Amino acid sequence: MTIGIKFHSGERSGMTFEALFYKQLQHVTARIHETVNIEQIMLEASQDICKLFNSDRLTLYVVNDDHTAIVSKVKTGLNSSRDLKLPITPQSIAGYVAFSHKLLNLPDVYDDEALKKIHPSLTFLKEVDKRSGYRTKQMLVAPIMDGPILYGVLQVINNKSDQTFGELEVEGVSQLSKTLATAIRHRIHEAEESVRRMVTKYDGLVSDGVMTADELQKCLQEARTEGFPAEKVLLTHYKVRPAQIGASLAKFFGVPYEPFSPGHIRAEMLHGSLKREFIEEQGWVPLEESPAGLVIMCLDPEAVRSSRIVQQVFSKTSKFVYRVTTHAEFHDTLGQIFGVQATGGSIDEMLADMDSSPMDDGSNDDSLESAAADNELVKFVNKVIMDAYHQGASDIHIEPMPGKLKTGIRFRIDGSLQPYIEVPAHFRQAMVTRLKIMCDLDISERRKPQDGKIKFKKYGPIDIELRVATIPSAGGVEDVVMRILAAGEPIPLDKLGLTPHNKARVIQTIEKPYGLFYVCGPTGSGKTTTLHSILKHLNTPDTKIWTAEDPVEITQKGLRQVQINKKAGIDFALVMRAFLRADPDIIMVGESRDHETVAMGVEASLTGHLVFSTLHTNSAPESITRLLDMGMDPFNFADALLGILAQRLAKKLCVCKESYVPDAEELKLFATEYVEELRHSASWKADYQGEMIKLLSRWKQEFSEDGVIKFYRHKGCEKCGQTGYKGRVGLHELLIANDGIKKLIQERARVAEIFAAAVEGGMRTLKMDGMEKVMMGLTDLKMVRSVCIK
């Protein structure tokens, strides 16, 4: 490669010099055509080009995608690796060459007068020299063109002979530029073809606008470099949602996307013969029987179809429906069906292991205790509890049948019971005994109901408590019902699902300095959750709050919480008396179920404390009668009472819900049902039609979209297990104890009179509140009717 240098030193004759120059140019040209990409062109051949022109440095610029600028791809001799971007305008030397498509051979780039003669705006960018300490002088700059199309600019810098580049170099750089143009054009075309040929299952992310093609390519490159699955990089580095990846997979494989759904449950017929390890290795899992066939969730539907293993496993099934999913959701589904792996294998494997060691059904207590301590049974019971927790269940129901019939286990999820698994009859007594041991109950007592608690942290990795009730049932068997009490944070008041009307009235009431406030409703209606949300709103550093709960389910900083322990003689009344000596501002009593507790609450409120409690009553007006029946003094109770909030939980519509505009007749019937409980109030009796017009006007103002009131109906999708409902929403009935209500309490008025006065005072009944939530799209009328008595 010293040929060019020798020539420039003047050691050769003209003819030899020219022959050697073109021979070296041919060699450089061949090197360029051998390279794979634009960067490699210059990295491979840049030193050869510098020697050919006897130059110090060179820079190759390539036109950007939108043809507005040129970007330096390779710069020899520069310390900075940052790309230099120049607009295609006459303001810079390389920019002018790109702009004019003309070659420049400059003896001194610092000669501003000479540059202005070429173009008035032309200047040399001296910043690069200042930054590097290098002095640029001669510059030979040529456009890289193929016909009329500009691909870039080649810039040769500083002749080592300190002379202007000669005609031969000008001719050589012109030819080299044509070679580079051809090479770049081919490489661009090949790259485009390669991109077109290399279709990936994530291309849908680009077509759906989730990310750009460049981002996807960068992501795939990162995954290769780091050795991670592409899906993991998409989820963690690029924050792509599983549903977006699923949509792309569905396009690629041409089958529907199946997301993870908590509704999937274990079915003995489908999953009984399958081992978890086999399922993980194969990358598919059966979900459910549908009218179209057996639904198979898989990672690669094409591979699963072609292997024909599914058909062999389910040989009696003729039709199959394939659905694709992401790796993360596939493993979540396996955990849902087979249980989390920390519990030691699938529920089937546990039953199989338990089957291998027959258990005594408990003719005597010693053998029963021994069976209950069996390692496999212990693991099985832990697994049932953990699966219930992970599926979001509120209760576990263990329901044995007499004789040799199987024991059913069901989970209550969103208020409805769902089957989980069936256990052979010979395990039932050992399983019940194991649960009794966990909550320290008498294992020999099988004729009386017993109550207890399990602190599961002693037995498993989850910090939850279970309230356990055993009930002897027909056939000499015992049912067990366990309520899961998962410690959690309180829900903020504005997330409770209160309508703006009720929320404003609740806040106004609970911010009073003293008084008595009740939340009422049946078991499991969210009373404790609501009370803790109220306490969170009132919990400030200058407020002392004591709570007495059974059990302490929700904890929050700043509260002093006491656990009721009846075995130790610590009941609500005892704790209430202790609280009054402990200088409280606010007291919360978990339940007011006897005269003494209620009387203590009234007394505490009259002595300047804010008292909250719960009641098991159906409606707010009925609660007043119930409390008076407990023996409360009507005058003291009326003075103390601030308000009563009745509550229910109705099933919430899933996101797949459909909206529709009701016709006039349907809207009229809906409004008539809404006002059914208002008919007896004074204002409605006086002017029914006028009040109805006012009501419809208020609805249009509060609930309409573009002046149209919409209703919603359930539809069903994978997320909600085709039910159309997912989660629950609170319905509320708030009675404020105004002067009129207090007077009625003192007079021991009937429920109907209190109800009419409360409605006049702005109370909306549970059903009215629910019907407003129908118009808000949170639930539907069927669900509201199912939880409201009237």
N, C-alpha and C positions, 0 to 999 in steps of 0.2 A: 504493500500500500504506500510505498515511498515514491511511486512513479510521479504523481502529481507534484510532490514537493521538489523532486529533482528537477522537474521541468521548470518550475517557478524559480528555481535557483539559477536558471540560465545555463544549465550544463548540457542541454541537448540542442540539436538543430531544430528549426521551425517545423520541418516535415516530420521528424521523429517525435517532436513534442506533440504535434496535432494527432498523430497516429496513437501515441500512448494515451493522450487525453481521452480520445473517443473509445479506446479499448477499455480504459478505466471506467468511463461513463457507462459502457455496455455491461461491465461487471456490476456496477451499482444498480443498474436497471434490472438485471437478473435477480439480484438480491431482493429488490423491492417486490417483484412478482412472486417470490417464494414465501413472503410473509403472510400471516393470517389476518391481522387487523391493522388499523391505521396507526395505533400506538407502536405496534411491533415494527411497522415499516421504518419508523425513524429510530427506534431503539436499536434495531439491527443494523441499519445502514447509515445512521447519522455521522459516525466517525469517518466512514468511507467518503461521504459527501464533503465533509470539511477538508479532508486531505485532497480530494479531487480539485476543489476550488482554492486550495492553500489558504483556507479561512480559519478564523478563530472559533467562531460559533455559528449556529443556525437556529432558526425557529420555524416550526411548521404550524400554520393556523388552518383550522377547518371551519367551514361555514356551519352555523348552528341550525337547528330544525326549522325555525321560522324565517331563516335567511335575512336576519336583521343585523347579525354580528358575526365576527370570526373569533374563534377561541383557540388559544395556543394549546396544542396537544403535546409537543415535545420541545424542550428548550435545553440545548447543550450549554454547559458552562455556567448555568445560573444556580445560585444557592436555593432560591425560592422555588417550591414545587407547586405553588398556587397558580391555577390557570389564569392567564391574562385574557380578558374579553374586550375586544375593540369593536365599536360600531362600524358598519360599512358606510363610512362618511369620509370626506377629505381631511378631517382634523388630525389624523395620524398617518404615518407613512404606509404601514400595512393596510390600514383602512382605506387610504386613497387608492392603492393598487387594486384592492377588492372592488372599490366603487367604480374606478375608471377602466378596469380590465387592461391596464397598461403596465409594462415592465419599467422599473426605475433602477438606474445605476448611479448612485450618489457618491461623489468623492469625499464629502464631509457633511454629515447630517446636522452639524451645529451651524452650518451656513444658512441662517434664516432667510437672507435675501434670495439665495438660489431656490430655496423651498417655496417662497412666495411667488416666484416667477412660474413655478409649475402649477400652483393653485394658491389663491389668496389665503385660504384657511389652513394650509398645510403647515404642520409643526412637528418637531421631533419630541417624543415623550421622554424628557430627561430624568423623570422620577426613578426609572429602573436603574439608570447609571448612578444616580445619587444614592440609592438604597444599597447597591452592590459595590460601589467604588470603582466600577469598570468604566472605561472611556470608549464609547462607540464612535467610529469615524466613517469608514467606507461601509456601504450597504448596497447589496444587489438583491432586489425584491421583485418577484415574478408572480403573476396570478396563476393559480392552478385551475386550468379550464379544459373542458371537453366540449368543443363546439361553443355554443353560447352559454353553457352552464358553468357557473363558478363553483368549485369545490373547496377552495382554500387559497392560501398564500404561502409561498416559500421565501424565507428571508435569510440571506447569507451575509454574515457580519464580519467586517475587518479582514482585509487582505494582509497576510503576514508580511508581504513585501512592502506594505504601507503605500501602495499605489492603487489607483482606481482599477476596478476589475476590467479586464480587456474584452475584446470582441469574442474571443473563443469562449471565455467564461459566460458571457451573455448568451451566446448560442447554446452553450452546454446547459445553462439553467433553464432556458426556454424548453429544450428537449426533455430535461428532467421533470419539468412541471407537467408536460403532456403525459409522461409515464406515470407520474403520481396521480394525475386526474383519472387515467384509465384504471389504475390500481384501486383508488378510493371508490370509484363508481362501482367496480366489481365487488369490493368488500361490502359496500352499503347494500347492494342488491342481494348478495349472499346472506347478509345479516337479516334483511327483511324476509327472505325466503325461509331462513332458519327459524325465525320467530313464527312465521306462518305455519311451518311444518311442526314445530314443537308445541302442540296443544297440550295444556295441562288441565287437571280437574279443578283448578282454581281460577281458570280464565273468566268464569262467570262473575267474579269479584270486580273484574275490569269492566265487563259489559254492563254490570248493574251500577257502576259508578262508585263502588265502595273504595277502590284504590286505582291508581294509574298503572299502566303497563310497566313503566319503569320501576314503580314501587314493588310490584309483584315480582319482577325479575330480581330486584335487590333482595327481597324477602327470601326467594328460593335460593339465591346465592348464599345468604346468611345461614340458611338452614343447612346447606351443604358444608359450609366452612365450619360451623359450630357443631355439626353432627347431631342436630336436633330435628325432629319431624317438622315439616313445613307448617302443619296445623298449629303446633305449639308456638312457633315464631309469630304466626298471624295473630293468635289470641293474645300473646304477652307483649310483643314489641309493637304491633300495629293496631292493637285494641279492636280487632275485627270480632264481631259477635258470632257465636256458634250458628245462629239462624242464618246469617249471611253466608257463612261457609256452606251450610246445608243447602241453600238455594243454588249455589254454584255446583255442588256435587250432583244435585238433582238434574241440572241442565246437562252435565257431562255424561252421566250414566243413563239419562232418559227415564228415570223412575222417581216417584215422589220422595220428598224428604220427611224423615220421621224424627222429630225432636225428642228429647228426654221428657217423660211425663211421670209425675208422681202417681198417676192413676194405674200404672202397670203393676199387676200383682202376680204372685206365683200361682201357677195352675198345675196341679199334679199331672193332669193328662198331657200337658205340653212339656213340662220341665222335669217331670219325675225321673225319666231315664237318662237325662243329660248331666254330665259332669261339667263344672265350671271351667276346668283346665281345657277340656275339649272345645267348649264354646269360644274361649279366648283365642285358642289356636286357629279355629276355623274362621272367626270374624263374623259370625251371624248368630242370631238368637230369635226363636219364635216368640211372638207377642200375644196373639189372640186369633181366634176364629172369626172371620168376617164373611158377609155374603159373597164377596168376590174370591175368597179362599183364605188359606192360612197366611197371616201377615208375618213376614220374615224381615227383621231389621238387620242390615249388614253394612260392612265397611266397603266392600267391593262387589256389587250385585253381579257383574259379569263373571267374576271368578267363582262366585257361589253357584250361579246358574250352571256354568260349564262343568263344575266338579260333580254335580248331581248327587252330592252327599245328603242334601236336605231331603231329596226324594227317597233315598234309601232309609233314612232315619224315620221319616213319616210315610211309610210305604202305603198306608191305607188312605192317605190324603191325595186327592187328584189335582186340586188347584192350589197354587201358591201366589201370593202377592209380595213382591220384593220392594223394600223401602231402604233408602240409603241414609246414613247418619254420620256424624263426626266421631272421631276416636274418643273424645272426652265424654260425649253423650252416650256412646256405646258402653263405656266402662261404668258410667253412672247407672245405666239401665241394668247392667249385670249386678251392681251393688244393690239395686232396688229389688231384683228378683231373687238373687242368690244370697243377699246379705253382704254387708261390708266384710272384707277379708280378715280384718282384725279379730273377728269372732271365731275364726277357725273353720273355714269351709262353708259350703252351702247347707241350707236347712235340710235338704234331702240326705246329704252325706251324714249329717248328724243323726237323722232318724235311722239311717241304715246302720250306723255304728251302735246306736242304742238297741236296735233290733238284734244285733249279734250277741248282746248280753241280756237275756230275758229278765224282766223285773217282776218282783213280787207285787201283787196288787194291794198288799197291805193288810193281811190278816192279823198281823201284830205290829205294834209301833216300832219295835227294834228293827225288823226287816224293812219297814217303810222308811225309817230314818236313814238306813244304810243305802236304800235305793235312791233316796233324794240326794244323797251325797255323791252319787255316781258322777264321775267327771264329765261324761258325755251329756248327761241330763242337765248338769250345771251349765255347760256351754250352750245347750239348746235353749234353756230358759233365758239366759243372758241375750241370746241372739234374737229371740222374739221381742224382748223389750227394746233392744237397739234398733231393730227394723221398724218397730212402731214409731219410735222417736224420729228416725230418718224420714219416714213417710208422712210426718206431720200429724200423727194420730193424737187425739185427746184422751182416748180410753182404749184399753185392751179387754176384750171379753173372752173368757175361757169357759166354754159351755159343754160339759161332758154329758153323754147320753148313757142311760142304763144298759146293763148287759155287755155285749161285745161290740156295740156300736161305737164309732169313732168320736173323739172329742174335737169339736170345732173351735177354732180361734178366729175371732173377728176384730178388726180395728175400726174405731169410729173416726172418720176423717171428714172435716167440714160438716159435722152434724149427722152424717149418714154412716151406717155400718157397712163395712166391706169385708168379704171373706179373705182370710190370710192363708191358713193351712189347716189340715185335719191330722190329728195325732191318733195312732192306734190306741185301743181301749186300755191295754195293759200298762200304759204309761201314765194314765190320768191321775191316779192317786199319788204316785211318786212326784208328779209335776206340781200338784196342789200342795203337797207336803213341803216341797222345796221352796215354794213361795211363802208358806207359813213360817218356815225357818228364817227366810230372808227378812221377814218383818216381825220376828220374835213373837209369834202367836202359839197357842197351845195346839200341838199336832194331834193330840189324842181326842180333842173335842171336835166331833164332826156333826153334832146334832144342833148346835146353836150357831147363829151368825157371829162372825168376829170382824173387827176392824183393826187395821195396822198401817204402818208406813215402811217403805223400803227406801233407804238412802243408797242409790245405785252406785255411787262413787266407790263404795266398798267392794263392789263385784265387777264393775266394768269401767270403760274409759270415759263415760259420759257423766257429767255432774247434774243428775236429775233426781227428783224425789217422786215416788209413786204412792198414792193413797190407795190402800188395798181393802176390799170388802169380800169376805167369803160368806156364801149363802147356801145352806143345805137345800137341795131340790129333790124332786121325786125320783125314786129309783135308788136311793142310798148314795147319791153323788153330791159333790159340792161345786157350785159355780164360783168363779173368781172374777171380779171386775176390778181393774186397776186404772186409776186416773193418773195421767202423766202430768207432773207439775214441774215444768222446765223453768228454772230461774231465768229471769229476763229483765231487760230495761223497760221502764214505763213508756207508753206511747204518748207522744205530745198531744195536747188537747185538740189542736187543729187537725190531727190525723184520725180522730176518733170516729169521724163520719157524721158529726152533728151538722144539721142544716144551719145556714147563717142565722136564721131566726132563733133556733134553740141555743146555738153557741153563745150568742150575745146575752141571752137570758141566763144561761148557766154561769157565765163569767161574772155577770152583775150580782148574782145570788151568792156565789162561793167567796166573793171578795168582801163580804160583810165581816165585821170584827168578831161576832159571836153568833151562835145559833146552832140549829140541828138540821142536817141535810142527809136524806136517805137515797140510796140507789136500790131499786127493787126489781125482781124478776126471778124466773126459775133457775135451778142449778145449771151452770154452763152457759149463762146468757151474757157473761162478760162484766159482771158487777164489780169484781175486784179490779179488773183492768181499768175500768172507768174511774174508780176511786183513786187508783194510783196516778192516773193521768191528771186528775184534779189536784192531787197532792204535789205532783211535779210542777204544776202551774203556781202553787202557793209556796213551794219550797225555796225560801230565800235565807241568806245567812243570818238575818235578824229574827227568824221564826223557829220556835221549838216545836217539833212534831213528834208525837208518840203514836205508834200503831200496835194493836193487838190482833194477831192473825193466826188462823189455823188452816193450812200452814203458811209460813212466810214464803210466798211464791215469787213476788217481784221485789227486788231490792233497789234502793236508790240512796245515793250519798246524801247525808244531811238528815235522814230519818232515823229515829231510834225505834227499832222494831222488836217486838216481843212475841215469841212462839208460845201458843197455848199448849199446855201439857196436863191433860185431865188426870192422868195416872199420878202425877205429882201434886194434884189439887189446884193447879193453876188454870182457872177458867176465866171467861171474859169479865164477869162481875168483879172478881178479885183483882184482876189487872187494872180495871177501870178505877177502882178505889186507890190503887197504888199510883196511877197516873196523876190523879188530882193532887197528890202530895209532891209531884215531881215537876211542878211549875211549867205546865205545857201552854202553848198558844193554840195548837190544833191537836185533836185526838181523833184517831180513826180506829173504830172497833169493827173487826171482820164481820160479825153477825150479831143482830139483836133478836135473840130467839126466846128470851124469858123476861118476866116482869122486872127482875132486879137490874139486868143490863140496860133495858130501855129507861128505867127510872134514873139510873146513874147518868145516862146520856142526857136526859132532860135537865137533871140537876147541874151537870157540868156546863151545859149551854147557858143556863140561867146565871151561872157564876162567872160568865165572861169568857167561855171557851168556845171555839168552833169545833163542832163534833160531826164526824161523818160515820155512817154505818150502812149495812145492807139488810134487806128484808126479803123473805120469800113470799111475795104477793104478786097478783096478776097485773094490777094497774095502780097508778098513783093515787086516785081517790079512794080505792079500796084499802090502801095502806093506812090511811088515817083511821078508818073504822077498826082495822085490825089492832092498831096500837092502842086505841081507846078501850078495846075489848080486853087488852092485857092489864087494864086497871090504871091507866094513866089519868091524872087529874086533867080534865079538859082545858082549864084555864092556863095551868102551867105549860101544858103541851102546846097549846095555841101560841103562847108567847114565845116558846123556844123554836118552833118550826120555821125554817127558811124555805124549804122546798123538797120535793120528792121527784126523782127521775126514774121512770119505769123503762126497762130496756129488754129488747129481744135481739136475736141474731138471725138474719134471713140469708139464704144462699145468694151469693153474688154472681151476676152474669159474667161469663168468661169474655175475654177480648174478642172472641169470634162472634159475638152477638150481632144481630141484624136490627137496623132501625127501620121504622115505617111510620107513615103519617096516618093516624086514625081518621076514619070518616066521622061525620057529624054525629051519627047515631051512637058510635062507640064512645066518643068523647062525652056525649050527654050521659050515657050509662055510667061511665067512669066518674063523672062529676057527681051524679046522683048517689053513687056508692060512697063517695068521699064525704058528702054532707049528711049521710044517714044519721050519724051520731050528733049532728049539730041542730037537727030539726026542732029539738025541744028547748033550745036556748032562746032567750027573749028576742034578740035581733032577728033571728031566722023566722020565728013565729010571726013577727010583725010584717016583714017584707021578704018573703022567700025568693021571689023573682029578682028583686034588686040585689039581694045578697049573692045570688048565683051569678049575676052579671059581673059583680065586683070580684068574685072568686076567679072566674075565667079570665078577667082582665089582669088580675095579679099573676095567674099562671103564665099568661103570655109574656108578661114583663120579666118574670123570674126564670122560666124554663124553656121558652121558645127559641128556635134558631130561625132568624129572618122572619119572625112573626108566625112561625108554624110550630105547634107542639108535636113532639115525636115520642112514640113509644118504642120499646125494644122487645125483641123476642129471642129466646135462646136458640142456638144453632147446633153446636157440637164440633169439636176439633180434637186433635191429638193431645193438646195441652190439658184439656179438661176430661179426657177419657170419653169423648163423644156425648157427655152429659149436658154441656152448655153452661155449666156452673162451676166456678172455681173460687174458693175463699168465701168469706161471709162479710156481711155489712150490718152495722147496728141500726136498729129502729128505736126511736126515743119518744117518750111522753113526759113532758116536764110540767109539773104543777108548782107554781110559785105561791107561797103562802102570803097573799096580800090581805088587806084588812077584811075584805068580804069573806075570804076563806077562813080566816082566824075566827070571825064571828060565828060562822057555821060550825066550826069545831067546838067552840064553847057551848053551842046549843045542841051538840050531839046530833047534828043533822044527818039525814040519810045519804047514802052514796050518790044517788041520782041528783040530789040538790048540790052536793059538793062538786059533782062532775059538771053540771050546768054552769055553776059559777066559775069553775076553772076554765072552761071553754070560752066563756065571755071574757075572761082575763087574758086570753091569748094562748091557752094550752092547745096543742095539736096532739090528738090521740096517736097511739102506736100505729094504727092503720092509716091515719092521715099522713103521718110522717113517712110510712112505707110507700104510700101512693105517690108522695112527692119524689121519693127516691126512684120510683118507676120512671117518672118523667125526666129524672137526672141520668137515667140509663144505668143505674147501679144494680137493679134487680127487676123482677117482673111481678105482676099482680098475683100469680099463682103462689109464689114464694111468700108474698106479704100475707095473703089469706091463710097460708099454712101455719104461720106463727102468731097470728092475731086471733083471739077468741071471737071478737065481734067482727 
